[in-house]
């Protein structure tokens, strides 16, 4: 199976999931990894917002990639809430094929994503399995 995945998460996590998927026979073509969340995470931890220009560039890229038929799946990291800002620009057609990920399963925080139409959630340790199941059942 061959998947085109847009990862909106930490680069190291993206590589880990890619290796895991490939070990299970899923070949991943990584649509340009949006390496935004590490910087935004550090800024958020310091109480500093992401530069408006950087945020707009990232949002524009997510809009284009999720509206065109260039990705099969989106993996979007919550990353201290920054993921919610990116979730707002994911196209309607990709929401059912987007997995929102956290380090641990969230006890709270799902509702804003659910209100936007997202239904798939996983911890970072489970995301590889969730992607495989989604690919087998939907794609």
C-alpha positions as CSV (number, residue, x, y, z in Angstrom):
1,X,0.0,0.0,0.0
2,X,1.2,3.5,-0.9
3,X,0.0,6.6,1.1
4,X,0.7,10.3,0.6
5,X,0.7,11.7,4.1
6,X,0.9,15.3,5.3
7,X,2.4,15.3,8.7
8,X,1.9,18.5,10.8
9,X,3.8,17.3,13.8
10,X,7.4,17.2,15.1
11,X,9.9,16.0,12.6
12,X,11.3,13.2,14.8
13,X,7.8,11.9,15.5
14,X,7.1,12.0,11.7
15,X,10.2,9.8,11.0
16,X,9.2,7.4,13.8
17,X,5.7,6.8,12.4
18,X,7.1,6.5,8.9
19,X,9.5,3.7,10.0
20,X,6.7,2.0,11.9
21,X,4.3,2.1,8.9
22,X,7.0,0.8,6.5
23,X,7.7,-2.1,8.9
24,X,4.1,-3.0,8.3
25,X,4.3,-2.8,4.5
26,X,2.8,0.7,4.1
27,X,5.0,2.8,1.9
28,X,4.7,6.5,2.8
29,X,5.3,9.4,0.5
30,X,5.8,12.3,2.8
31,X,4.1,15.3,1.3
32,X,6.4,18.2,2.3
33,X,6.6,17.9,6.1
34,X,5.5,21.2,7.6
35,X,8.2,21.6,10.1
36,X,6.4,24.2,12.1
37,X,5.4,22.7,15.3
38,X,8.8,22.4,17.0
39,X,9.3,26.1,16.7
40,X,5.7,27.0,17.6
41,X,5.9,24.6,20.5
42,X,9.0,26.3,21.9
43,X,7.4,29.7,21.3
44,X,4.2,28.7,23.0
45,X,6.2,27.3,26.0
46,X,7.9,30.7,26.3
47,X,4.6,32.5,26.0
48,X,5.6,33.9,22.6
49,X,3.2,33.6,19.6
50,X,4.4,32.2,16.3
51,X,5.4,35.1,14.0
52,X,2.3,36.1,12.0
53,X,4.1,35.7,8.7
54,X,5.2,32.1,9.6
55,X,1.7,31.2,10.8
56,X,0.1,32.6,7.6
57,X,2.6,30.7,5.4
58,X,2.0,27.4,7.2
59,X,-1.8,27.9,7.1
60,X,-1.7,28.7,3.3
61,X,0.3,25.5,2.7
62,X,-2.1,23.4,4.7
63,X,-5.1,24.9,2.8
64,X,-3.6,24.2,-0.6
65,X,-2.4,20.7,0.2
66,X,-5.7,19.6,1.8
67,X,-7.9,21.1,-0.9
68,X,-6.0,19.6,-3.9
69,X,-5.9,15.9,-4.2
70,X,-2.2,15.6,-3.3
71,X,-2.6,13.8,0.1
72,X,-4.4,10.7,1.3
73,X,-4.1,11.4,5.0
74,X,-3.2,14.2,7.4
75,X,-1.6,13.7,10.8
76,X,-2.0,16.8,12.9
77,X,-0.3,17.2,16.3
78,X,-2.2,19.1,18.9
79,X,1.1,20.6,20.2
80,X,-0.1,22.7,23.1
81,X,-3.1,23.8,21.1
82,X,-1.3,25.1,18.1
83,X,-2.8,22.2,16.1
84,X,-6.2,23.7,16.6
85,X,-5.1,26.7,14.6
86,X,-4.0,24.5,11.7
87,X,-7.1,22.3,12.0
88,X,-9.2,25.4,11.2
89,X,-7.8,25.5,7.7
90,X,-7.9,21.8,6.8
91,X,-10.4,21.3,4.0
92,X,-13.7,19.7,4.6
93,X,-12.9,16.8,2.3
94,X,-9.8,15.8,4.4
95,X,-11.4,16.0,7.9
96,X,-12.4,12.4,7.9
97,X,-8.9,11.4,6.8
98,X,-7.1,13.5,9.5
99,X,-5.8,12.0,12.7
100,X,-5.3,14.5,15.6
101,X,-2.5,13.3,17.9
102,X,-1.4,14.0,21.4
103,X,1.4,12.6,23.6
104,X,-1.2,11.0,25.8
105,X,-4.9,10.5,25.1
106,X,-6.5,13.8,26.1
107,X,-9.0,13.9,28.8
108,X,-10.1,17.3,27.6
109,X,-9.4,19.2,24.4
110,X,-11.3,17.0,21.9
111,X,-14.4,19.1,21.7
112,X,-12.9,22.0,19.7
113,X,-11.7,19.5,17.1
114,X,-15.0,17.7,17.1
115,X,-16.8,21.0,16.6
116,X,-14.7,21.5,13.5
117,X,-15.7,18.0,12.2
118,X,-12.7,15.9,13.1
119,X,-13.4,12.3,14.3
120,X,-10.1,10.5,14.5
121,X,-7.9,11.0,17.6
122,X,-4.9,9.0,18.8
123,X,-1.9,9.2,21.1
124,X,1.4,9.4,19.3
125,X,2.1,5.8,20.2
126,X,-1.1,4.7,18.6
127,X,-1.0,6.8,15.4
128,X,0.7,4.2,13.3
129,X,-1.9,1.6,14.1
130,X,-4.7,4.1,13.4
131,X,-3.2,5.1,10.1
132,X,-3.0,1.4,9.0
133,X,-6.6,0.7,10.0
134,X,-7.8,3.8,8.2
135,X,-5.9,2.9,5.1
136,X,-7.3,-0.6,5.1
137,X,-10.8,0.4,5.8
138,X,-11.3,3.7,3.9
139,X,-8.6,4.1,1.3
